Amino acid sequence: MGRCVYGGIFEPGHPTADEYGFRRDVADLVAELGVTVVRYPGGNFVSNYRWEDGVGPVEDRPRRLDLAWRAIEPNTVGVDEFTRWARGVGIEPIMAVNLGTRGVRAAVDLLEYCNYPAESTAMADWRVANGHKEPHGVRTWCLGNELDGPWQIGHKTADEYGRLAAETARAMRRADPDIELVACGSSNSGMPTFGAWERTVLEHTYDLVDHISLHAYYEPVEGDVDSFLASSEDMRRMIATIAATADHVAAVTRSRKRLTISFDEWNVWYQNRFPGESGLQIRDGGPLIEDVYDVTDAVVVGDLLMALLDSSDRVAIACQAQLVNVIGPILTATGGPAWRQAIFHPFALTARHARGTALRTAVRTPELSTSRHGDVPATRVSAVHNPADGELVLLATNRDRTRPAQLTASLRAFESSGHSVELVEHLALADDDPAATNSADQPDRVRPRRVTSSQVGDGSLTTVLPPASWHLIRLRTARQ
């Protein structure tokens, strides 16, 4: 899609390109971002994709029309190139199969191609002949993408999709019993079939899959910034609703398995700036949906990350869409630099530091009135404790655009267990200009800034959260 691959992670001839044409400067930023999995080939594109077109000698690969984004796909980068790149930057690949225009046979063939050892099947031998003796070892597989949506090539009813997904899952598990499978859930909470879609699909697939997917994108509607800042309330409701739906199906099917959620597309996306697929001219790729993100967007992304952490008992996978250029945390200039968008920072800080056990927080806060979500907490606080290194991380969002918030966090539970607590650092994303952005000329205009006024003492942390801000506060606990 757009310049995510071609001109994003992959640009032969770029000064930083490696021997395979992948940009090292982008790979370095991906590593800094802290990405652990990447879903490929991703969203709407997959429902018209023939994976076989993207393997073998590059000069022999066909150019195909991608119906999703009305672009010519050269197939220069395919399964082998992607998995090589992913392993090279320390990322586990999540592969999606086409259940829009294809089905069981193509999915099993791709699984064999990726995971079977040399000299075992024709598909495995084809991979070896293409220069990849060792299996790619892809463990997680998505059974299609957004097939609840009428925009999807091969759109299906819940019954149609559920039956196809079940047959595909059954065949793929016979080929490789150790894989994890993700069934398609709703494209967003506004879909007329939201909830009912999941119930029907899971009635077909519950004991055959491990996860059900959810997707959500957020933007301010008609300038309603207050509702936009509270977008995570919708995400939290989505997760709770679909977890309850899955548990209902488990109850009526007498299953003892506890299904988890793959929130494998989420981000801020200004869809009101996009004319829609039908407004695109057929072309050879190029820029598409390259939103430039500001401070407010970064605060929302940080708040969405907190919702995912708070739901980590049910959310097993979460993928911010997309990685580079197309609504991505990283932007690139053709032949030039790559830089961090404002939304890069909350993701990178959370990925680096919020590791361990997500804790329940009891927060007393004023409420804000929003037109889309009703009355919501003005402040959200999440906590993650890592006993291995003694680190306690607090994440906090002040959604109020006009008033600062006084944060007082009780740490007595740690002190009462014989630990001392000290402040390591407090980093904040806040700015007097909430519309500030980063660019090639000013790549660090928006960045986390150290807060020096926070204090720990008498069993509490005290600090002030400026209006419309996101925070990461690191504390160290040590046994006395």
C-alpha positions in Angstrom: 0.0 0.0 0.0 1.5 3.4 -1.0 5.1 3.7 0.0 5.1 1.4 2.9 7.3 -1.2 1.2 8.4 0.4 -2.0 10.1 3.6 -0.9 9.6 2.7 2.7 11.5 -0.3 4.0 12.7 -1.1 0.5 14.5 1.4 -1.8 17.4 0.0 -3.9 19.9 2.7 -4.7 19.3 4.6 -1.5 22.6 5.5 0.2 21.8 3.3 3.2 20.4 0.3 1.2 21.8 -3.1 2.0 22.6 -5.8 -0.6 19.0 -6.7 -0.9 17.7 -3.1 -1.4 16.3 -2.6 2.1 17.0 0.8 3.8 19.3 0.4 6.8 18.2 3.8 8.2 14.6 2.6 8.3 15.6 -0.7 9.8 17.4 1.2 12.6 14.3 3.2 13.3 12.2 0.1 13.3 14.5 -1.5 15.9 14.4 1.7 18.0 10.6 1.6 17.8 10.6 -1.7 19.5 8.5 -3.7 17.0 8.3 -7.4 17.8 5.9 -8.7 15.1 4.8 -7.4 11.7 1.6 -8.6 9.9 2.2 -9.2 6.2 1.0 -8.6 3.6 -1.4 -6.8 5.8 -4.9 -5.4 5.1 -7.1 -5.1 2.1 -4.3 -5.9 -0.3 -4.3 -9.5 0.8 -7.8 -10.3 -0.5 -6.7 -10.1 -4.1 -3.1 -11.3 -3.6 -1.5 -14.3 -5.3 1.5 -15.1 -3.1 3.1 -17.2 -5.8 3.6 -14.0 -7.9 6.1 -12.8 -5.3 8.6 -15.7 -5.3 11.2 -16.9 -7.7 13.5 -14.8 -9.9 12.5 -11.2 -9.7 12.8 -10.6 -13.4 10.2 -13.3 -14.0 7.6 -12.0 -11.6 4.4 -10.7 -13.1 3.1 -7.2 -12.6 -0.5 -7.4 -11.2 -3.3 -5.0 -10.6 -4.0 -4.5 -6.9 -7.7 -4.0 -6.8 -7.7 -2.7 -3.2 -5.7 0.4 -3.8 -5.9 0.5 -7.6 -2.1 0.3 -8.0 0.2 -1.9 -10.1 2.0 -4.4 -7.9 5.5 -5.2 -9.3 6.0 -8.2 -6.9 9.6 -7.2 -6.4 9.2 -7.8 -2.7 7.4 -11.0 -1.7 7.3 -13.7 1.0 11.0 -14.5 0.9 12.2 -10.9 0.8 9.8 -9.9 3.6 10.7 -12.8 5.9 14.5 -12.2 5.3 14.0 -8.5 6.2 11.9 -9.3 9.3 14.4 -11.8 10.7 17.2 -9.3 9.9 15.6 -6.7 12.2 14.6 -9.1 14.9 10.9 -9.3 14.1 8.6 -12.3 14.0 6.4 -12.4 10.8 2.7 -12.8 11.0 1.4 -14.0 7.7 -2.1 -13.3 6.3 -3.7 -15.7 3.7 -6.2 -14.6 1.0 -9.7 -15.8 1.9 -11.3 -13.1 -0.3 -10.6 -14.4 -3.8 -8.8 -17.7 -2.9 -9.1 -20.3 -0.3 -7.9 -23.6 1.4 -5.5 -24.8 -1.2 -3.6 -21.5 -1.6 -3.4 -21.1 2.2 -1.9 -24.6 2.8 0.5 -24.2 -0.1 1.8 -21.0 1.4 2.1 -22.7 4.8 4.1 -25.5 3.3 6.3 -23.1 1.4 7.1 -21.2 4.5 7.4 -23.9 7.2 8.2 -27.3 5.7 11.8 -28.6 5.6 13.8 -29.1 2.5 13.1 -32.3 0.5 9.7 -32.8 2.2 7.1 -31.4 -0.3 7.1 -29.7 -3.7 6.3 -26.3 -2.0 9.3 -26.7 0.3 11.5 -27.7 -2.6 10.3 -24.6 -4.5 11.4 -22.4 -1.6 14.8 -24.1 -1.6 15.1 -23.6 -5.4 14.4 -19.9 -4.8 17.5 -19.7 -2.5 16.0 -20.3 1.0 17.0 -23.7 2.3 15.9 -23.2 5.9 12.1 -22.8 6.6 10.8 -19.4 7.4 9.1 -20.7 10.5 6.0 -18.5 10.5 4.0 -19.3 13.6 1.0 -17.0 13.4 -1.4 -16.8 10.5 -4.4 -14.5 9.8 -7.4 -16.1 8.1 -8.1 -13.3 5.7 -8.7 -9.6 6.4 -11.8 -7.4 7.1 -14.2 -9.7 5.2 -17.1 -8.1 7.1 -16.5 -5.0 5.0 -18.3 -4.4 1.7 -15.1 -2.6 0.5 -13.2 -5.9 0.7 -12.5 -7.8 -2.4 -14.4 -11.1 -1.8 -16.6 -9.6 1.0 -18.7 -12.3 2.7 -21.5 -12.8 5.2 -20.5 -14.0 8.6 -21.8 -17.5 7.8 -19.9 -17.6 4.5 -16.7 -16.4 6.0 -17.0 -18.5 9.2 -17.4 -21.7 7.2 -14.5 -20.9 4.9 -12.3 -19.9 7.8 -13.1 -23.2 9.6 -12.3 -25.3 6.6 -9.0 -23.4 6.0 -8.1 -23.6 9.7 -8.8 -27.3 9.8 -6.5 -27.9 6.8 -3.7 -25.6 8.0 -3.7 -27.4 11.4 -3.4 -30.7 9.7 -0.4 -29.4 7.8 1.2 -27.8 10.9 -0.5 -28.4 14.3 1.7 -25.9 16.1 0.6 -22.7 14.4 -1.5 -20.0 15.9 -4.6 -18.8 13.9 -6.4 -15.5 13.9 -10.1 -15.3 12.7 -11.4 -12.1 11.2 -13.4 -10.0 13.6 -15.0 -6.6 12.9 -13.4 -3.8 10.9 -14.6 -1.2 13.5 -17.1 -0.8 16.2 -19.4 1.2 13.9 -20.1 -1.8 11.6 -23.8 -2.8 11.6 -22.7 -6.4 12.2 -20.3 -5.6 15.1 -20.7 -8.3 17.8 -23.1 -10.4 15.7 -20.3 -11.0 13.2 -17.9 -12.4 15.9 -20.6 -14.6 17.4 -21.4 -16.2 14.1 -17.8 -16.6 13.0 -16.7 -18.1 16.3 -19.7 -20.5 16.3 -17.9 -22.0 13.2 -14.3 -21.6 14.3 -14.0 -21.4 18.1 -12.0 -24.5 18.7 -10.0 -24.1 15.5 -8.5 -20.7 16.1 -6.6 -19.0 18.9 -7.5 -15.3 18.4 -10.3 -13.1 16.9 -9.1 -9.9 15.3 -10.3 -6.3 15.8 -9.5 -3.1 13.9 -10.0 0.5 14.8 -8.9 3.9 13.4 -9.5 7.2 15.1 -9.7 10.9 14.0 -11.4 14.0 15.2 -14.9 14.3 13.6 -15.9 17.8 12.7 -13.2 19.3 15.0 -14.4 17.4 18.0 -11.0 17.2 19.7 -12.4 16.3 23.1 -13.9 13.0 21.8 -10.8 12.4 19.8 -8.6 12.6 22.9 -10.9 10.0 24.5 -10.8 7.5 21.6 -9.4 4.8 23.8 -12.9 4.6 25.5 -14.2 3.1 22.2 -11.2 0.7 22.0 -11.8 -0.4 25.6 -15.5 -1.1 24.9 -14.6 -3.0 21.7 -12.3 -5.3 23.6 -14.7 -5.8 26.5 -17.6 -6.5 24.1 -15.8 -9.0 21.9 -14.2 -10.7 24.9 -17.7 -11.2 26.3 -18.9 -12.4 22.9 -16.1 -15.0 22.7 -16.9 -16.2 26.3 -20.6 -16.5 25.4 -19.6 -18.8 22.4 -17.3 -20.8 24.7 -20.2 -21.3 27.1 -22.8 -22.4 24.5 -20.3 -24.7 22.7 -19.0 -26.1 26.1 -15.5 -25.2 25.2 -12.9 -24.7 28.0 -10.6 -22.7 25.8 -10.2 -19.0 26.5 -9.9 -17.1 23.2 -7.8 -14.0 23.0 -7.9 -10.9 20.8 -5.5 -9.8 18.0 -6.0 -6.1 17.7 -4.0 -6.3 14.5 -4.9 -2.9 13.0 -5.1 0.3 15.1 -3.9 3.9 14.8 -4.9 7.5 14.2 -6.0 7.8 10.6 -7.5 11.0 9.1 -9.8 9.2 6.7 -11.7 12.5 6.0 -8.6 13.5 4.0 -8.7 10.4 1.9 -11.1 10.4 -1.1 -11.6 6.6 -1.0 -10.4 3.8 -3.2 -12.8 4.6 -6.0 -11.2 8.1 -6.3 -7.8 6.7 -7.1 -6.4 6.5 -10.6 -4.6 3.2 -11.5 -0.9 3.9 -11.1 2.5 2.5 -10.3 2.4 3.0 -6.6 3.6 6.2 -5.1 2.5 8.2 -2.0 -0.8 7.3 -0.5 -2.4 8.4 2.9 0.9 9.8 4.3 -0.7 11.6 7.3 1.6 13.9 9.2 1.0 13.5 13.0 1.0 16.2 15.6 1.3 16.3 19.4 -2.4 15.7 19.9 -2.2 12.6 17.7 0.7 11.3 19.8 -1.3 11.8 23.0 -4.1 9.7 21.5 -1.7 7.0 20.4 -0.2 6.9 23.9 -3.7 6.5 25.4 -4.6 3.7 23.0 -1.4 1.9 24.0 -2.5 2.2 27.6 -5.9 0.7 26.7 -4.1 -2.3 25.1 -1.9 -2.8 28.2 -4.8 -2.6 30.5 -6.5 -5.3 28.4 -3.4 -7.5 28.1 -5.3 -10.4 29.9 -7.4 -10.7 26.6 -5.3 -8.9 24.0 -2.5 -11.2 22.9 -1.4 -9.3 19.7 -1.7 -5.7 18.7 -0.3 -4.2 15.5 -0.2 -0.5 14.8 -1.0 0.0 11.1 1.2 0.9 9.3 4.9 0.9 9.8 6.4 3.4 7.3 4.9 6.3 5.4 1.3 5.1 5.1 -0.2 6.4 8.4 3.1 5.3 9.9 5.3 6.3 12.8 8.2 6.6 10.4 8.4 8.8 7.3 10.9 8.7 4.6 12.1 11.0 1.7 13.0 9.2 -1.5 16.7 9.1 -1.7 16.9 11.1 1.5 16.4 10.8 5.2 14.0 8.9 7.4 12.6 10.5 10.6 10.3 9.8 13.6 6.8 11.1 13.5 5.2 12.4 16.8 3.4 9.1 17.3 6.7 7.2 17.1 7.6 8.2 20.7 4.8 6.8 22.8 5.1 3.5 21.0 8.9 3.3 21.4 8.8 4.3 25.1 6.0 1.9 25.9 7.7 -1.0 24.0 11.0 -0.4 25.7 9.9 0.2 29.3 6.4 -1.2 29.9 7.4 -4.8 30.2 6.4 -7.2 33.0 3.0 -7.5 34.6 0.2 -5.0 33.9 -1.3 -3.9 37.2 -4.8 -2.8 38.0 -5.0 0.9 38.9 -7.7 2.5 41.0 -7.9 6.1 39.7 -10.1 8.9 41.1 -10.3 11.7 38.6 -12.7 14.3 37.4 -14.8 13.5 34.3 -14.9 15.2 30.9 -18.1 15.4 28.8 -17.6 14.3 25.2 -20.2 14.1 22.4 -19.1 10.7 21.2 -18.2 8.8 24.3 -20.3 10.6 27.0 -18.6 11.4 30.3 -15.1 10.0 30.4 -12.2 10.1 32.9 -10.2 13.2 32.5 -7.0 11.3 33.4 -6.0 7.7 32.6 -3.2 6.0 34.5 -1.7 2.5 33.7 1.0 0.6 35.5 3.4 -2.2 34.6 5.7 -3.9 37.1 8.8 -5.9 36.2 10.0 -7.8 39.2 13.1 -9.1 37.3 14.7 -5.6 37.1 12.7 -4.0 39.9 11.1 -1.4 37.6 7.7 0.1 38.0 6.4 2.1 35.1 3.4 4.5 35.2 1.8 5.7 32.0 -0.6 8.6 32.3 -2.7 10.7 29.9 -4.3 14.1 30.7 -7.1 14.4 28.2 -8.2 17.8 29.4 -7.2 20.4 26.8 -7.4 23.4 29.2 -6.5 22.3 32.7 -3.4 20.6 34.2 -3.9 17.5 36.4 -2.3 17.0 39.7 -1.2 13.3 39.9 -0.7 11.7 43.3 0.2 8.0 43.1 0.3 5.9 46.2 3.3 3.6 46.3 2.7 2.2 49.8 1.8 -1.3 48.5 5.4 -1.6 47.4 6.9 -0.1 50.5 4.7 -2.3 52.8 6.3 -5.3 51.1 9.7 -4.2 52.3 10.8 -2.3 49.2 12.0 1.3 48.7 10.9 3.3 45.7 12.9 5.9 43.8 12.2 8.0 40.7 14.3 7.1 37.7 12.9 9.5 35.1 9.7 11.2 34.0 9.3 11.8 30.2 6.4 13.8 28.8 4.9 14.4 25.4 3.3 17.9 25.7 3.7 21.2 23.8 2.3 24.7 23.9 1.5 24.1 20.3 -0.6 20.9 20.1 -0.4 21.0 16.3 3.4 20.8 16.2 4.8 18.1 13.9 8.2 16.6 12.9 9.6 16.9 9.4 12.8 16.2 7.4 14.0 19.7 8.3 12.9 19.5 12.0 12.9 15.8 12.8 13.0 16.4 16.6 10.5 19.3 16.9 8.2 16.9 18.8 10.0 14.6 21.2 9.7 13.3 24.8 11.0 15.9 27.3 12.3 15.3 30.8 10.2 16.5 33.7 12.3 17.5 36.7 9.5 18.6 39.1 8.2 15.1 39.9 8.9 13.8 43.4 8.7 10.6 45.4 8.4 10.7 49.2 6.2 9.6 52.1 4.9 6.7 50.1 3.7 8.7 47.1 4.6 10.1 43.7 3.5 13.6 43.0 3.6 15.4 39.7 1.6 17.7 37.4 0.3 16.6 34.0 -0.1 19.5 31.6 -3.2 19.8 29.4 -3.4 17.3 26.5 -0.3 15.4 27.5 1.1 11.8 27.7 3.6 10.6 30.2 6.0 7.7 31.0 7.3 7.7 34.6 9.9 5.1 35.6 10.4 4.1 39.2 12.8 1.6 40.7 11.8 -0.7 43.5 14.5 -2.3 45.7 14.2 -4.6 48.7 15.4 -2.8 51.9 
